[in-house]
Amino acid sequence: MLTQQYTTELHTASESDVLVVGGGPAGIAAAVSAARAGARTVLVERYGSLGGNLTAGLVGPCMTSFSLDGRTQLIRGVFDEFVRRMEDMGQALHPSRTSAADAYAGFIEYGHDKVTPFEPEAAKTVALRMCLEAGVELALHTFVCDSLVEDGQVRGVVTADKDGLRARRATVVVDCSADGDVAYRAGAATVSGRDSDGLVQPMTLFFRVSGIDDEAVERYVRAHTDDFRPFASIVAAAREAGRFPAPRMGVGMYKTLRPGVWRINTTRILGKDGTSTADLTAAEIEGREQALRLLDFFRAELPGFEKCELLDTAATVGVRETRRVTGEYVLTLEDLQTGRHFDDVIAMCAYPVDIHDPAGSGGGSDEKWGTANAYEIPYRSLVPRDIDQLLVAGRCASASHEAMAAIRVMPPAFAMGEAAGAAAALAVEAAVTARKIDIGALQRRLLIGGAYLGEQVSELSGT
């Protein structure tokens, strides 16, 4: 690789208590949580709006925030407030109002009870309002390109924006970049992909279509209950004839709140690395070509789609998996299967293992993994093993390939972000490293904020 020496002086922004990198679900919750706790909080986001995959990625609905049996809402706090505020605008349905296998859940039963349909424009608005009301300082259109490390501690990041390069220093940094960018550039240990060959789950470019005959779709799907996914028998015949333009076994499709408008989760881009600019560029190109070919196929062969039109494609390809930071504890599949209790529990979740085949057409949420009705995420999975004053939240948290395939979706990301933000603020208050905060104090703060950590922790905390 060719190199070039480049030296410059960086302008330094005013120092913050907590610096959150990434304005997706985890970053929104982390910033709101830290700022509400009184910490001077800065949120750095590369796009011109907040939400990440919620908005720019057009990913939706939010997967379940309830227990697997649909009886207990596990993820509350900032996430629940976010949803209810969108619902007050008429732009979302609270998950308690949806059911497994309904059109909002993409007609999928297992793991899809109590999903949250929402409109992405409302998500942008509500996220901004919640951050600004909490006192978060926003730095949009800002890309993090390096980490500042001193004596084994992350002391901030280097950002690039329209004003040039600048140093942004902070007492605690929360990496919600999804790719573990801050942690990786700080020298923290990371892993990627499955153990057998390092391959990561495929990418998907979401798009939305309008002009759908909702009733015709519903009639067809209900009349073909043997299909593994909607229109699976039609897709199988087309695949055999070489006419289906994506390596999928069915049509991933989710009804929105707008009549005739559906989100389509059917493109599949294999063999690309979400931490490579070249691979991301290639994925964007391939994803948009697949979307156009799928649209032609839908019109020609899917009942109810005869008059469909492309409404929009996502501003960015959806990446399911890249780096996972090696933390003080690595959450495992066995932990999810047994519902293991952790004394440092900071979130409860129930979304099942959802692995899309890194090398083929199969995959999705599957009962074969046998996850518990509810399982826990420990604080130690947010704490990098070998560097201080840094926390991670979202799909770069410390977990195995299989466990991350369950906790990578949006409600758990909100929950992890809320915990990381509260912990960062607590570390600033107590003048200790984020590794050494009082876990009981963190749990009490989360409970006061509306989080649910299980009956055992509620009893111990006296709430």
N, C-alpha and C positions, 0 to 999 in steps of 0.2 A: 504493500500500500504506500502510495506517495504521501509524504508529509510536508508541512510548511510551518515554520516557526511564526507564531502570531502572539504578540504581547500588547496588552492595553490596560488602561486603568478603568475600573468600573465605577459608575455612579452607584451610590448606596442609598436605597430607600430607607425610610425610618424603620427602626426595628419593631417587630410585633412580638406579643407574647406567644401566640399560636399562629403558625402559617400552615394553611391547608392547601395542598396541591391537587387540583382536579375537582371540577364542579359537577360531577355526576351524583348519583344517589348517595354514595358514601360521603363525598365531599360536602354536599348540601347539609347533610345531617351533622357532620363533624363541625362545620363552621357555625351553624346555628347553635349547637350544643355548647361549644366553647365560648361563643360570644354571650350567650344567655347566662353563662357562669361568671361573667365579668372580665373575661380575658380579652385583651385587644387582639382581634382576629382578622387576618387577611386571607382571602380566598383567591387563588390564582387559577384561571381557567383559560384554555387555549381557544375556545370558540367565543362567539359574541353573545352567547346565552348560556344559561345553566341547564343541567339535566343530563348531559352526556348521552348515553343510550336511550334515556327516557325521551329525549327530544331530538337531538341531532341524528340519533340512530333509528328513530321511529319504532323502537322496540316496545311492544306492548301486547297484551296487558301486563301489569305487574303480576308476577306469579303469587302463589298463595302466601298470606301472612298468618294463616291459621294452622292449627294442628292438622295432621293428615286426615283425621276423621271429621274435620270441619267444625268441631264443637268449641274450640278455644282460640281466641285471637292471641297469637304469641308475640307478634311484632306490632308495637303500639307507638307511643312516644311521638317523635318527630314525624315518622312515617304516617301515623294515623292522622295527625294534624294536617299534614300535607294533602292527604286524600280527602279529608272532610272539607278543606277549604276549596279544593277543586269541585267537590260535589255541591257545595253551596253556590257555585257559579253555574251549575247545571252541566259540568264538563267532566264528570266522573261518576262512577257508581261505587259506593263503599262495598268492600268485599263481602260483607255480611248479606248483601242483596244479590249475589250471584251464586251459581251452583255448578258442581262438577258436570261435565259433558254438555253444558249449554253452549250456545253459539259464541258467547264471550270467551269461553274457555277453549275455543277451537274444537268443540265436540270431543275433547279428551277428558276422560274420567279420572284416571289415576294421577294423583298429585296436583290436579287442577280444580279442586274445590275451593271456592272463595278467592277467585282472581279479581283484579281491580282494573276494569276498563277505564281509560282516561283519554283526554285529548291533549296532544303534545303542546299546543300553544298555551293551554291553561297551565300545564306543568312549568313552562318557562316563566309565566307571570307569577305563579304562587311561589316558586323557588326564589325568585328575585325579591318578592315582598317579604318572605320569611327571613331571608338573610339581612335585608336592609333594616327591617324592624328590630332585629336582634343587635344591630350595630356592626355587622360584618363589613369590612372594607373590601370592595371587589376590585380585582384586576383582571378584566376580561381581555381577550385578544392577546394573551400572554402565555408564552411557551417556556417551560422549564428545560434548560439545556445542561445544567450541571448542579452538583451538590457541593456545599461548603462544609468541610469536615475539619475539626480541630480537636486534637487529643482524644480521638475516638468518639467524638460527639458531632452530630449533625448540627451545624450552627446557622443553616439557611440554605438558599439555593441561588443559582444564577439564572436569570430569566432573559428572554429576548422579546421585545415588543416594538412598536412603532418608534419609540424613543431610543431604541438601541439595547445594548446589554446593560444589566444592572444587577447588583447584589441585593438580595432580600434576606436579611438576617432575622432570626427568631429564636426564642427560648426553646420551643418545641415545634417540630415539624410533623405534620400528619400527611403521609403519602396515600392519597386516594386516586392516584393516577391510573389505576387498574393494571398497569404494566409494571408496577414497582420501580418506576423510573428513578425516583429520588434514592430509594434504598440501593438499587443497583449501582448508580453512579457514586454513591457514598462508600461502596465496597462491601455492602452486606451480602451474605450468602443467599443465592437464589437457585431455584430449580425450575424446570419447564417440562411440560408434557408428561406422558405416561412413562412408567418405569421401564417398560420393555424396550422402547425405541426412541423415546423423547418426542414423539409426535404429539402435536396439540390438536384440539378439536377444530373442525373447519369453521370458516367465517361465513356469515350470511349478510347479504344486503337486503334489508327490509324495504318493502314498497307498499303503497296503498292504491287500491283500485276503487273506482266509483261505478255506478250504473249496474250494480248487482241486484238481481231479483232475490231478495232475502228469503221469501217464502219458498221459492223453487229450490234454493240451496238446502233449506231446512228439510223439505219433503224428501229430497234425494238422500241426504245423509241419514235421516231416520229410517228410510226404507232399505238401507244397505248397512245394517249393523255388523255384518261380518268384516267390513273394511277396517283394517288396523288404524288407518287415519282417513280423513275425508278424501273421497275419490280414489282410494288406493287401488281398486280393481281397474279403473280407467287408466291410472298411471302405470300399473303393472303391464297392461297390454301395450301401452305406448312405449314403455321401456324395452319390451321384447322386440318391438318393431323398430327401435332406434329413433323414436320420435319425441321422447321426453327430454327437454333441454337442461335438466339438472339432475345430479346424482341423489335423488330422493325417492322414497317409497310411497309418498302420498303428498297431499297438499296441506302445508301448514297455513292456517287461515283463521283469523280472529275477527269477529264482528265488532265494530266500533259503535259509538253512541249515535252516529249519523246514519240515517237510512241509506242502504245501498253501498256503504263504504266499509271495506274490510282491509285489515292489515294482512300482508302476505309474507310468510316466513318460509320460503320454499327454495330460494337460491342456496347453493352450497358451493363454497370455494375451498378446495382441498389443497393441502401441502404448502400453505403460506404461513409465514412467521409475522405476527402482529408487532414485533419489535424491529422489523426491517422495513425501511422506507421503500425499497424496491418491491418487496412482497406486498405491502399495503397498496402501492400504486397499481400493481398487477391485479390485485383483488378487486379494487374499485372498478377497473376496466371490465374484468370478467363478470363481476356481479351485475353491472348495468346491462351487459349483453344478455346474460341469462334472464334478467327481468323482462326485457323486451320480447325474447323468445317465449318465455312463459306466458306473457300476455296474449300472444298470438295463439298459443296452445289452449289457454283458458277459453278464449272466444270460440274456438273451433270445436272443443270437446267437452267442456264442463257445463252441465245443466245449471242455469241461473246466471252464467257468465257471458252469455251470447252478446250482450251489449256493453260489456265492461270497458272502461277507459282507465288509463294510467293517471292517477291523481298526482302522485309524487314518489320519488325515490328518496331514501335517507341521505342526509348530507355526508354520512360517513359509513363505511362498511362496519358491520357488527362483529367484534372480536370476542370469542368465547373464552379464550385461554392464552395466556403468555407466561410471564414469570410468576412464581410464587416465592415469597420471601421466607427464608428459614427462620422461624421464630423460636422463642423459648419452649413452645410446645407446638408440635405438628398434629393438627386435627386429622383423625383417621376414619376410614370407612367403618371400622369396628365401633368407634365412638358414636357414630350416627346410628348404627344398627342396634346397639345396646341402650341408647339414650343415656350414656354415662353422665353422671353428675360431676361438675367441676366446682370446687370451692370458689374459684374466681370467675364464675359464669357472668357474662355480660350481655348475652343474647340467647333467645330460644327461637328455633326455627323448625320447619317440618318439610320443606320442599325436598322431594326425593332426588336420588342421584340421576342426573340427566346428562348422559355422555353421548354426544354425536360422534359417530365413527370417524376418527381422523383420516381413514384411508378409503372410505366407502360410503354407501347410501343408508346404512342402518343407524339406529340409535334414537335416543330420546329418553324421557322419564320411563323407568321400567321397574316393575315390582320385584324383579329377580334380585335386586340389591338388598331388599328387606330392611329399609330404614325404619326407625322407631316412629311412633305417633308424634313424638316431639323430641328434639335433641338440643344440646347446648353448645355454645361456642365460648371458650375460655379467653380471658384477657390476655393470657400468655401467647395466644396465636396472633395477637396484634403487636407484639413486642419483638423486634428483630433480635436474634440471638447474640449478635456480635458488634452492635453499635448502639450508642445511647442517644437520647433526646430525639428519637424518631419512633413514630407509631405508624402502622399500616392498617388500612381498612378496605374492604371490597374484595375483588377477586385476586388481589395480590397478597392476601393474608396467608398465614402459615397453615397449609393443609395439604394432604395428599391429592393426587390427581382425581381420585374418586370422590373424596370429601369436597373438594373445591367444585366439582361438577354439581353439587347440591347447593352450596352456599353462595355461588357466584351470581345468583339472580338478584333482582332489585330490592325486595323487602329485607333480606338479610344484609345487603350492603348498607341500607339505611341504618339498621340496628348496629352494625359494627362501627359505622361512622359516628353515630351518636355517642357510643361508648368511648371511641378514641378521642373525640372532641372534649367530652367531659373529663377524661383522664388527663389530657394535655393541660386543660385549665387547672385541674387539681395539682398537677406537678408544679405549675407556675406558682400557685398560691402557697404550696408547702415548701417551695425551694428545694425540691428533690428531683432526681431524674424520673422520667416517665416509667422506668423499670421498677422504681421503688415506692410508688404511691400506695396509699392505704386502700386496699381492695374493698373493704367494708364501706369506706367513705364513698368510693366510686359507685358501688351498688346502691347505696342509699340515694345518691344524687340521681342515678338513673330512674329509680323507683319514684322519686318525687316528680321527675319529669314525665311520668306516665308509662315508663317501660314496664314490661312484664318479664320477670326472671325466674318464674316457677314458684310454687307454693312454699317450698322449703326456704328459699332466700327471703321471700316476703315475711315469713314467720320470724326468721332470724333478725330481720331488720326492723321488726315491729311495725310494719306498714299494713 
